[in-house]
Amino acid sequence: MTRESESPFDVLRRLFHEPSRLAIMSALCAADDELSFKELKETCRLTDGNLNRHLKTLQEAGMIRVRKAFVRDKPRTSVSISPDGLTRFTEYLGALETVLRRAQDALGAGKKADAAPPFAKPVRA
């Protein structure tokens, strides 16, 4: 979170919250430099089309950089996280951590631990 008064929910962005994009951004953060399209596809367990669609969304938002080149006369697409992407994803992870910690603390304090989930039907004896 960037400002003290900002709610962690304000920083949670749908852009990163989608599971495949969360996986892509996490893989890129863990990479030393950049990852090839094939490496990302295998790491995130996505199809070519699905990965391509998510990369386009992230690229249009300025979160990643996509570089296309030829290596030994074969096309190669490489992906890296942009400086702005790293900043915004780090903020997102911090906000997500805060939200999850608050939920875990609430459950640990017994506030909701004994309550039945709202979707549960009462059991008749």
Buried (B, 14 or more C-beta within 10 A) or exposed (E): BEEEEEEBEEBBBEBBEBEBBBBBBBBBEEBEEBBEBEBBBEBBEBEEEEBBBBBEBBBEBEBBBBEEEEEEEEEEBBBBBBEEBBEBBEBBBBBBEBBEEEEEEEEEEEEEEEEEEEEEEEEEE
